Each structure stands twice: as C-alpha cells, then as structure tokens.
Amino acid sequence: MAIVTIGNLALQVPEQNSPDFVHQLVKQIEGELTDLVGRFVDESLETEVERFLGRGWYRRRKKAKRQEQRAYCSKCRSHQRQDFRRNGHYGRNLVTHWGQISVNLPQVKCQCGGNVKMKYQTVRSRQRIWDDVKVEVLAEYGRGLSYRQIKVDLDQRLDSSVGLRTLNQWVLGMGTACEYFPVWKVGECAPVVRVDGIWITILFTTGESRTDRLGRKRPVKQAKRIPILAAQGLWPTSGKTRLLAWMRAEGEDTDSWQQFLEKLYEAGTTPENGLVMLTADGSQGFRAAYENIYWMVPFQRCVFHKLRNMARAIRTPAGLDRQAAHQFRTQFLRSAAQIWQAPDEDQAREYFQLFCHTWQTSQSKAIATLRRDFEDTLTFFAVQILAAARGECWPAHGLRTTSPLERMFREFRRRYRSALLFHSEAGAVATTALIATRFS
C-alpha cells in the first residue's frame, strides 16, 4: 500500500501489480468521500447551532445578545437564547448520494433542565434520506426511468432500501403547480418567442364508482386529452434557445391561449423588455388571442405548418404507384419551400406568383392553402431588416418556423409515450415539470 495525501485525507492506494487495482482504488475513494460528506454535514449543523445561540464554543451566555428564537424550551417555554446551552450530540444515520453516513446532531438544553427542539435546515427531523438523493431521483424519472428501475439502482448503490411509495411522493410533489412563468426584466427577454402546444392523455374521475371482482369500490375514470402550452425563447445572435414558460390548459381554444399569453405578458415577455417577434402555427384559437394581447408584436406564421397543411391538400396524379406518388409530393413541397428561401421579400413574392400560376389548375386546393394567410409567412424578412439596421445578423431558419420547439417536444413525447397515459393530473404535470427543467 502507498499513502497518498490529498488535503487532509490520507488515501491508501493499492500496489499497481494488484489485479483489482482500479476496483480497490475506487472503493478507497468512495470510503473517504463518505467520511468527508459526513464531516461537512456535521460542520453545517454546528454552524446552525452557533447562529441559533449567537455564540461559539466556550463563550459565556451573558456575553451574547439577548434575542428570541422560534425554538423554545419544552419545559419552561422560554424563547430566549441566553437561557440555552449546548448539550452534546446524538448519532443517527443518513442516506446520501455518496452512501450511508453517520451524522452527529447537536442537542440544546435550557437552564431549567428542559430540552430545546431544534429544527435544522441541514437535516430535517426524522429524515432518513437526504435531499441530494431526491434530486437524483427526480432527474432519473424525468429521463424516463420507472420507479422500480430507480429503486433497484438506489438499493444496490446506497446499500439501503428506498420504498416505491417514497419515490411516488417525491415525484407527485412536483405536480402541485400546473404552470411555470419566470419573470423577465429589460434586456433579458428573448427577442423571438415560439409558441405551440403538445397533447397528453390523462384519466379523470367521472364521479361514479364500480365494484371490482374482490368487492372493492373503485372510482370510474375516463381518458381525456389535454394540451400543455409552451413558449420557447430564441436569442438569434447567439442561437441560444430556452423554454420560457409552460401551462396545462383545457384546449387550444381562444380562452386557453388568451390565459397563456396574458401570463406570458405579465411575466415580462413584452416589446419593452426586448420582444421583437412571435412565431406560431395558424390555429384560430391562438390568432384571436394574439390579436388581443400581442397585436403590437410582428407575427410570423410557421412555414413548416404551412407546408404540412399543403401536403394534406396535394392531389396526386392518377396512375402513379406509391413510390412515384411520394416522390411527386416531395418535389412539390420542395418547390414550394423555395418561396421562403429567397434572399429577400420581393423575390419571394415573385416566386410565389410563379408557383401559384404553375399549379393553380392541377393543385387548386393546395394553392388555396398556400394563399391563406400567406402575408404572415413573410414577416421574418422585415424582422431581419430591423436586426441588420442594428448591426445584427439573424438567420432566417431560426425565425420562420417553430421546428426547434417541435424538436424539443420530441423529448416530451418520448416520455409521454413510455407512460401511455397518466392516471392522475398530478403525475402528468410532475412529469412535464421534470422534463421542462432540462430545457429551462
């Protein structure tokens, strides 16, 4: 064994010719880390007691300033910290991310002989598992692991047993809030904001009950699809994106979008704070709410959704097989996409007129879809000109579609599909909140 000194730690490193050299070294490091974490927790507890009493070790009580505390003596009910003194420690075990550690909790006694019940922030009363394990559990659940998978991993690594009910309580605790709207100040708000919704399936109780085969009464539930409305911010000069806000809604109607946009505006996503453009699809519910709240902000109709709507309206020529029909639709959409790939707005309009003239007879339904709210799809050209006047270059691909938001939704959909459906609203909101923290 070789002795390696790391700060105040003395690590016994095995000989290099040992066949399990790395394994033994890791075990040594884990053991030292566990001891180190225990020492840090003990020091934090001692600091809390020192702040509570207003004096350090071996300092007389009468020299400390007289002050009332929340904690009180269980015997005489005194709140004066001058009446309190240290009274040793008692040991207890605590499960942490690094393993199980031994903690020495300081005790405080009153001059009358009664005990003072301390409420520590470092370690709560009757707490067996530390908060760092909870943070890890929430992160793993957000990545798609089930309760049983998380439990197996924790039990093996911590040499302890974590109940499935405990894991469920931790996760559902994240589902108490159905929205997230951080406050933005001047200069912090994203210049471009993309908004859209993603749908999930939740089981809601109908108020009725039924009796199962074992004679137990069970509430009758019915599946219902509801949307999560979300807003993603874009800083075009750096390409940085961030999830700005999300809300559980009843639908994508005008009232739901109105409530979402009002909260977004109240949180500081305003032109005064730096908002330049809003990008969304062409749903009627959103458009009506937009005209009520953000009518002063330029609106960009998502080009991707426009092309997708055109794809549904394409009429394939007769006599084509499946592969040829697919190739025809692909070429048609690629040709239409060149409208928004033009270097400026004037050339985009020229190509639009040429495209409509070419396909008006054979693809009248698709051309009608293209003409509908076409002006809103060209907003990004004017926004680029405004940015260039300030000496900034805003790439068009980040302005004209909500595709980056749709790509972020892939992670949400992957997690939702693994659950198939949610048996409670709290579980659905908790899952959404945990995934959202990765993009906020």
C-alpha positions in Angstrom: 0.0 0.0 0.0 1.1 3.5 -0.8 -0.1 6.5 1.3 -1.2 9.5 -0.9 -2.1 12.7 0.9 -4.9 14.7 -0.6 -5.5 17.8 1.6 -6.4 16.4 5.0 -7.2 13.0 3.6 -4.7 10.1 3.7 -5.6 7.6 0.9 -4.1 4.1 0.9 -3.5 3.3 -2.7 -3.0 -0.4 -3.5 0.1 -1.7 -5.3 0.0 -1.4 -9.1 0.6 -5.1 -9.7 -2.7 -5.9 -8.0 -5.2 -7.4 -10.4 -8.1 -5.4 -8.9 -6.1 -2.2 -8.7 -8.8 0.2 -10.1 -11.6 -1.5 -8.2 -9.7 -1.3 -4.9 -8.8 2.3 -5.6 -12.4 3.3 -6.3 -13.5 1.6 -3.0 -10.9 3.7 -1.1 -12.1 6.9 -2.8 -15.8 6.1 -2.0 -15.0 5.4 1.6 -13.1 8.7 2.0 -15.8 10.6 0.2 -18.4 9.2 2.6 -16.4 10.3 5.6 -15.8 13.7 4.0 -19.5 14.3 3.4 -20.3 13.3 7.0 -17.8 15.9 8.2 -19.3 18.6 6.0 -22.8 17.8 7.3 -21.5 17.9 11.0 -19.9 21.3 10.4 -23.0 22.7 8.8 -25.1 21.5 11.9 -22.6 23.1 14.2 -22.8 26.4 12.3 -26.6 26.3 12.6 -26.3 25.9 16.4 -23.8 28.7 16.6 -26.1 31.1 14.8 -29.0 30.0 16.9 -27.2 30.6 20.2 -25.4 33.7 19.0 -22.1 32.5 20.4 -19.3 30.0 19.7 -17.9 27.2 21.9 -16.7 28.2 25.4 -18.3 31.6 25.3 -20.4 32.7 28.2 -24.1 33.1 27.7 -24.4 36.5 29.2 -21.9 37.9 26.6 -24.3 37.0 23.8 -27.0 39.4 22.7 -30.4 38.7 24.1 -32.8 37.6 21.3 -35.9 35.5 21.0 -35.9 32.4 18.8 -38.6 30.3 17.2 -37.4 27.2 19.1 -38.4 27.1 22.7 -37.8 25.0 25.8 -40.2 22.1 26.2 -40.4 22.7 30.0 -40.4 26.4 30.7 -41.4 27.6 27.2 -38.6 30.1 27.1 -37.7 31.6 23.7 -34.6 33.5 24.9 -31.4 32.1 23.5 -29.4 33.3 26.5 -31.2 30.6 28.5 -30.0 27.9 26.2 -26.7 25.9 26.0 -25.1 23.1 24.1 -25.7 19.6 25.5 -23.6 17.2 23.5 -24.7 15.2 20.4 -26.6 12.1 19.4 -25.8 10.0 16.4 -28.0 8.9 13.5 -27.6 7.5 10.0 -28.4 9.4 6.8 -28.6 8.0 3.3 -26.9 10.3 0.7 -25.9 10.2 -2.9 -22.4 9.0 -1.8 -23.7 6.3 0.5 -24.8 6.0 4.1 -23.1 8.4 6.5 -23.1 8.9 10.3 -24.3 12.3 11.5 -23.8 13.8 14.9 -26.8 16.1 15.7 -26.1 18.7 18.3 -28.5 18.9 21.3 -29.5 22.1 23.0 -30.7 22.4 26.7 -32.4 25.1 28.7 -31.1 26.4 32.0 -34.2 25.0 33.6 -33.2 21.5 32.5 -35.7 21.2 29.7 -34.8 20.2 26.1 -35.0 22.6 23.2 -36.3 21.1 20.0 -34.1 22.4 17.1 -35.3 22.5 13.5 -32.2 22.1 11.4 -32.1 23.1 7.8 -29.2 20.7 7.0 -31.1 17.6 8.2 -34.8 17.7 9.0 -36.5 15.8 11.8 -36.9 12.1 11.1 -35.2 12.5 7.7 -33.7 9.2 6.7 -32.8 10.1 3.0 -31.0 13.3 2.3 -32.3 15.8 -0.3 -29.5 15.1 -2.8 -31.0 11.6 -3.4 -34.4 13.2 -4.1 -32.8 15.5 -6.7 -31.2 12.5 -8.4 -34.5 10.5 -8.4 -36.4 13.4 -10.0 -33.7 13.7 -12.7 -33.8 10.0 -13.5 -37.6 9.9 -13.6 -37.6 12.9 -15.9 -35.2 10.9 -18.2 -37.8 8.1 -18.5 -36.8 5.5 -15.8 -39.6 3.8 -13.9 -39.9 3.7 -10.1 -38.7 0.1 -10.0 -35.7 0.8 -12.1 -34.8 3.7 -9.9 -35.3 1.7 -6.8 -33.1 -1.2 -7.9 -30.3 1.2 -8.7 -30.5 3.1 -5.4 -30.8 0.0 -3.3 -27.7 -1.5 -4.8 -25.6 1.7 -4.7 -26.7 3.0 -1.3 -26.9 -0.4 0.5 -30.3 0.6 1.7 -34.0 0.3 0.8 -36.0 3.1 -0.8 -39.7 2.5 -0.9 -41.7 2.9 -4.1 -44.2 4.9 -2.2 -41.5 7.4 -1.2 -40.4 7.7 -4.8 -44.0 8.3 -5.9 -44.5 11.0 -3.2 -41.3 12.8 -4.3 -42.4 12.8 -8.0 -46.0 13.8 -7.3 -44.8 16.7 -5.2 -43.6 18.3 -8.4 -47.2 18.2 -9.7 -48.6 20.8 -7.3 -48.2 23.6 -9.8 -49.7 23.5 -13.3 -47.6 26.3 -14.8 -44.2 27.9 -15.0 -43.7 31.6 -15.8 -40.4 33.1 -14.7 -40.2 36.9 -14.5 -38.1 38.7 -17.2 -36.5 42.1 -17.0 -35.4 44.6 -19.6 -32.7 43.1 -21.8 -33.3 39.5 -20.5 -36.4 38.7 -22.6 -35.8 36.6 -25.7 -36.2 38.7 -28.9 -38.0 35.8 -30.7 -40.6 33.6 -29.0 -42.1 30.5 -30.4 -45.3 29.1 -29.0 -47.1 25.8 -29.6 -48.9 23.0 -27.7 -48.4 19.3 -27.1 -51.2 16.9 -26.2 -51.2 14.3 -23.4 -53.8 11.8 -22.2 -54.9 11.8 -18.5 -57.5 9.7 -16.7 -60.1 11.8 -14.9 -62.7 10.6 -12.4 -66.3 10.8 -13.6 -67.8 10.9 -10.1 -69.1 7.4 -10.4 -67.8 4.2 -8.8 -67.9 0.5 -9.6 -67.2 -2.7 -7.6 -64.3 -4.9 -8.8 -64.1 -8.7 -8.6 -62.7 -8.5 -5.0 -65.7 -6.4 -3.8 -63.7 -3.2 -3.6 -65.2 0.1 -4.7 -63.2 1.8 -7.4 -63.8 5.2 -9.0 -64.7 5.2 -12.7 -62.2 7.1 -14.8 -62.3 8.4 -18.3 -59.4 9.2 -20.6 -59.2 12.8 -21.8 -56.6 14.6 -24.0 -55.4 18.0 -22.8 -52.7 20.2 -24.1 -49.5 21.6 -22.5 -49.0 25.1 -24.0 -45.3 26.1 -24.1 -43.2 29.1 -25.2 -39.6 28.8 -26.3 -37.3 31.8 -26.5 -34.6 32.4 -29.1 -31.7 34.8 -29.0 -30.8 34.9 -32.7 -27.4 36.5 -32.5 -26.1 33.6 -30.4 -28.5 30.8 -31.4 -29.4 30.2 -27.8 -32.8 28.7 -27.1 -34.6 28.3 -23.8 -38.0 27.1 -22.6 -39.6 30.3 -21.2 -43.0 29.1 -19.9 -45.5 26.3 -20.0 -49.1 25.8 -18.7 -51.6 22.9 -18.5 -54.6 24.1 -20.4 -58.1 22.8 -21.3 -57.6 23.1 -25.0 -56.1 25.2 -27.8 -59.1 27.4 -28.0 -59.1 31.2 -27.7 -59.7 31.2 -23.9 -56.8 28.9 -23.2 -54.4 30.8 -25.4 -55.6 34.1 -24.0 -54.8 32.9 -20.5 -51.4 31.7 -21.5 -50.4 34.8 -23.4 -51.6 37.0 -20.6 -49.4 35.2 -18.1 -46.5 35.4 -20.6 -47.0 39.1 -21.0 -47.3 39.7 -17.2 -44.1 37.8 -16.6 -42.2 40.3 -18.7 -42.2 38.9 -22.2 -43.0 42.3 -23.8 -41.7 44.6 -26.5 -40.5 47.0 -23.8 -38.2 44.2 -22.5 -36.9 43.2 -25.9 -39.5 41.0 -27.6 -39.4 41.5 -31.4 -41.4 38.7 -33.0 -43.8 35.9 -32.1 -43.8 32.7 -34.1 -46.6 30.2 -34.0 -48.8 27.9 -36.2 -52.1 29.2 -37.8 -54.6 27.9 -35.3 -57.7 30.1 -35.0 -57.6 30.0 -31.2 -54.1 31.3 -31.0 -54.6 34.0 -33.7 -57.6 35.5 -31.8 -55.7 35.6 -28.5 -52.6 37.0 -30.2 -54.7 40.0 -31.6 -55.9 40.7 -28.1 -52.6 40.5 -26.2 -49.7 40.9 -28.7 -51.2 42.8 -31.5 -48.3 45.3 -31.5 -45.7 42.5 -32.0 -45.0 41.2 -35.5 -46.4 37.7 -36.0 -44.6 35.0 -38.1 -46.8 32.2 -39.4 -44.8 29.0 -39.1 -43.7 27.9 -42.6 -43.3 24.3 -41.5 -47.0 24.1 -40.5 -48.0 25.8 -43.8 -46.1 23.2 -45.8 -47.6 20.4 -43.8 -51.1 21.7 -44.4 -50.3 21.9 -48.1 -49.1 18.3 -48.1 -52.5 17.2 -46.9 -54.2 19.1 -49.8 -52.0 17.7 -52.6 -53.8 15.8 -55.2 -51.6 13.0 -56.6 -52.0 12.4 -60.4 -53.7 9.2 -61.3 -51.7 6.2 -62.4 -48.7 6.7 -60.1 -47.6 3.9 -57.8 -46.9 4.5 -54.1 -43.2 5.4 -54.6 -43.9 7.7 -57.5 -46.7 9.5 -55.6 -44.4 10.0 -52.7 -41.7 11.5 -54.9 -44.3 13.8 -56.6 -45.4 15.2 -53.2 -41.8 15.6 -52.1 -40.8 17.5 -55.2 -44.0 19.7 -55.0 -43.2 20.7 -51.3 -39.5 21.3 -52.0 -40.5 23.6 -54.9 -42.9 25.5 -52.6 -40.3 25.8 -49.9 -38.1 27.8 -52.2 -40.5 30.8 -51.7 -39.2 31.3 -48.2 -35.6 30.5 -49.2 -35.4 33.6 -51.4 -32.8 36.2 -50.5 -35.4 39.0 -50.0 -39.1 39.6 -49.8 -39.5 40.9 -53.3 -38.1 37.8 -54.9 -40.1 35.6 -52.5 -43.3 37.3 -53.8 -42.2 36.8 -57.4 -41.6 33.1 -56.9 -44.9 32.8 -55.1 -46.8 34.3 -58.1 -44.9 32.0 -60.5 -45.6 28.9 -58.3 -49.3 29.7 -58.0 -49.6 30.3 -61.7 -47.9 27.0 -62.5 -50.0 24.8 -60.2 -53.3 26.6 -59.9 -55.2 24.3 -62.3 -53.9 20.9 -61.2 -53.4 21.7 -57.4 -56.1 24.2 -56.7 -56.7 23.0 -53.1 -53.0 23.1 -52.2 -52.7 26.6 -53.8 -55.7 27.8 -51.8 -54.0 26.6 -48.6 -50.8 28.4 -49.7 -52.6 31.7 -50.3 -54.4 31.6 -47.0 -52.6 34.0 -44.5 -49.6 34.0 -46.8 -48.6 37.5 -45.8 -47.9 36.3 -42.3 -45.3 33.8 -43.5 -43.1 36.7 -44.8 -42.8 38.6 -41.6 -39.3 37.3 -40.9 -37.9 39.3 -43.9 -38.9 42.6 -42.2 -37.6 41.5 -38.9 -34.2 40.6 -40.5 -34.0 44.2 -41.9 -34.7 45.7 -38.5 -31.9 43.5 -37.0 -29.5 44.4 -39.8 -30.1 48.1 -39.0 -28.8 47.4 -35.5 -25.7 45.6 -37.0 -27.0 42.1 -36.1 -27.4 39.1 -38.4 -30.5 37.0 -37.6 -30.5 33.7 -39.6 -33.8 33.1 -41.4 -34.0 29.4 -40.4 -34.4 30.4 -36.7 -37.2 32.9 -37.4 -39.7 31.4 -39.9 -40.7 28.1 -38.2 -41.4 26.6 -34.8 -39.4 23.5 -35.7 -36.9 23.9 -32.9 -39.8 23.9 -30.4 -41.1 20.8 -32.1 -37.7 19.1 -31.7 -37.8 19.9 -28.0 -41.3 18.4 -27.9 -39.7 15.1 -29.1 -38.3 14.5 -25.6 -41.7 15.3 -24.0 -43.4 12.9 -26.4 -40.9 10.1 -25.8 -41.6 10.4 -22.0 -45.3 10.6 -22.5 -45.4 7.6 -24.8 -43.5 5.5 -22.3 -46.3 6.2 -19.8 -49.0 5.6 -22.4 -51.4 7.6 -20.3 -51.4 9.2 -16.8 -53.7 8.1 -14.0 -53.6 11.5 -12.3 -53.2 15.1 -13.3 -50.5 15.5 -10.7 -48.4 12.8 -12.3 -48.7 14.3 -15.8 -47.8 17.8 -14.5 -44.9 16.4 -12.4 -43.5 14.6 -15.5 -43.9 17.7 -17.6 -42.1 19.9 -14.9 -39.2 17.4 -14.6 -38.7 17.3 -18.4 -39.0 21.1 -18.6 -36.2 21.7 -16.1 -33.8 20.3 -18.7 -34.7 23.0 -21.2 -35.3 26.0 -18.9 
